[in-house]
């Protein structure tokens, strides 16, 4: 499938025109430098030396700022070990010298002149974090970080869709469109692969950068190329102000309450508590909690919600690479005593897996649906004084029973595959109907 995707736009291979006639790059460089002796060689060396020296100063300054920020954060999070050796520093003299040489070669030989110094610098920072091989560890420019933080305010100008990463294809996908938004009106569906945004490939792109491309001024449009069921679809979606509801609630038949949580933001625990109280006031006899398509969010938010459901004990614990363990507990004073069913699917990730995993470990509810995403690691945001930031994976999390579900996900107690054809043709949600059936059995 991925090869089919790459073939759509034409991925070119082979050698560069005229390159074979010049011999190897090493021979070409040697011939070029031998013919540039004397004054030209001195000037080139001087420029390279100045560039390397400048880069050393910039890297040293950045390193000082990063260290200063990490030390400031360490007092609160205690996630950073201060015992590193100077021999472990990545940016050695040899590395900084080589970066200076590469920068000079780009300036001298790269065929375009539209690269800015800022773009090259950001490329260095991104490359350093990309090298760890973790899709959740990334660098944000100030603009990207501002856009990322905007997502937690509850309103933005965009199309109204939750986006997740398809790790198999390495493309972003729609985990669920928000009801009543441009995304739903344009016909976007769960699991649609977002192949391009305004002609820009999204392959291997950080999710927050994808979101930044999709969002824009109110009233403008964004062109998406969607890959769905073996076909490419070009969809134009208007950007509008999107109010992001994180909790929705309704009473179903026979005293069954339905609460959907689409994301765990700072406002979610309060919204969930209100919905739960409204359900109780309406004579709730059992609860269906829908976590399908929930990509996760704040650990604090999900723990606060878990404390409205679980008995006394552990909610979750984390461990970093130094073996430091941090526990989140519940006093059991608000333990949920009614029958509970939790809907999950392959887009239920991170914090939503934390909650469903704890419910399963304590046998407080029955999980219905399909295997969850499998993200059992925790990220932390560290900001720099220039407004940029990094998101970095700092620890693994474990359910109360000691399960780490990273890469495997959580198996539901009752497996029920989603019938997309029935849902999109007549609105029949077979997984929700299965959850009702299971809850009816628990209520008897």
Secondary structure, 3 states (H helix, E strand, C coil): CHHHHHHHHCCCCCCCCCCHHHCCHHHHHHHHHHCCCCHHHHHHHHHHHHHHHHHHHHHHHHHHHHHHHHHHHHHHHCCCCCCCCHHHCCCCHHHHHHHHHHHHHHHHHCCCCCCCHHHHHHHHHHHHHHCCCCCCCEEECHHHHHHHHHHHHCEEEECCEEEEEECCCCEEEEEEECCCCHHHHCCCCCCCEEEEECCEECCCCCHHHHHHHHCCCCCCEEEEEEEECCEEEEEEEECEEEECCCEEEEECHHHEEEEEECCECCCHHHHHHHHHHHHHHCCCCEEEEECCCCCCECHHHHHHHHCCCCCCEEEEEEECCCCCEEEEEECCCCCCCCEEEEEECCCCCCHHHHHHHHHHHCCCCEEEECCCCCCCEEEEEEECCCCCEEEEEEEEEEECCCCCCCCCCCCCCEECCCCHHHHHHHCCCHHHHHHHHHHHHHHC
